[in-house]
Amino acid sequence: MCQDIRMGMRQMTFDIPEDMAERFSAEVPADEQSRVVLTAIRRRITPRLTEEQWAAICEAANNDPETQQIQAEFDAIPDTFDEVWDDAPAR
């Protein structure tokens, strides 16, 4: 995710259990910790789509000519391939 460099930043303090703090510090490098927390917060507060919304998104994608072209190209790929070494002479 891109972040607008003009966006203001705000430092916040949270209380978490000591064992979780130790694991977090041990497993996530210091220079990545803010990004990891921000990603978790974004995931939590981003509205979730309903089944109807997912269905509408899928239908729109399936009806998109570019998507249909890509699908046709994938469908044209054979299910099996001849392995070049199957008929290779023995050494």
N, C-alpha and C positions, 0 to 999 in steps of 0.2 A: 504494500500500500504506500502510495506517495503521500508525503506530508507537505503541505504548503509551508515554505520557510517563513512566511509572514505570520503564521499562526503562533499565538502566544503560548508559552509553556507555563505550567503551574506546578510547583512542587507540593506533594501531598504526603502525609504520614499515615501509615496504616499499622494496626496491631495484628500480628499473626503469631501462632504458636511457635515457640522456640525451635522445636524439632523441624517444622516446615521451613523456618528461616534458615536453619543450618543446611538443610537439603538444597534449598533454592540457591544459597550462596555457593555450595559445593558443586552443583550441577550446571548452573548457568553462569557463564563468564560475566564479570562485572560490567563490561562494555555492552552487554546484550540484555541486562536485567530490565531496564526501563522499557525496551521494545517488547520483551516477553509479557510484561505486566500490561502494557498498552494493548497488545494483541488480545489478551484474555478479556480485558474490559470491553474492547470493541465487539468481540464475539458475544459477550453477555448482553450488551445493550442494543445490538442490532436487531431490529424486528425480524421475527421468524415468518417465513412464508406459509400460508395455508396450503392444503392439498389442492384446492381450486386454483390458487396462484401458480403453484408448480405445474399443474396441468396446462394452464394457459401459456406459460413460458415454454413448456415442451412442445405444445402444438405450434406456437409461433416459430420455434426453431425448426421443427420438422417441415413446416411449410415454406421455409426460406430457400430460395433457389440456390444460393451458394452452399448451404448445408446439404441440399439434395445432390448437388454435383459432387461434393466431397464423399457423401455416402455411396454414390454410384461408383466412384473411383475405388473405394474400399471394397465394394461388392465385386468388382472386377478382378480383384486379387485372388489367384487360385488358392484352394484350401490346402493343397499339398505342393511341395516343391521336390524336384529331383535333386538329390544330393550329389554334388560333383564328384565326391570320392567313392560313390557306390560302384562305379565301373572302372575305378583307377587300377592300373596294373600293380601286382604285388612287387615288392622290392626284393 
